[in-house]
Amino acid sequence: MVTDTGSTRTAGAARRLNAPRPALVEGHADGTPRRVNRQGVAALREEWRIVDRWWTEEPVDRRYFDLVLETGENVVVYRDGESGAWFTQRA
């Protein structure tokens, strides 16, 4: 038997895991990140681009970077091609 927790939270109210968050990114002239949220980039591990849903009213155009920061933290950032805004996600 499952005990009632008393929570009124439903499955529809669940939050997204690893949701993108706005990031402060300073870049080099070629567009690669130099600093992310005021932390220096120690290494660029990988870079890729996603262009999808171009046939819809909400196309996706993103340039992703898998980085290692000077603190040793791994981070994935992307630049939205439509808005020019930067976002971060945990690696």
Number of C-alpha atoms within 10 A of each C-alpha: 3 4 5 6 6 6 6 7 8 7 7 6 8 8 8 7 7 10 10 15 11 13 17 16 21 17 12 9 8 6 10 18 21 19 17 21 11 11 15 16 20 15 15 16 11 10 14 10 13 13 11 12 11 10 8 8 7 10 13 15 18 21 17 20 20 19 23 18 18 13 10 11 13 17 16 20 26 27 22 16 16 11 9 10 14 21 19 22 17 13 12
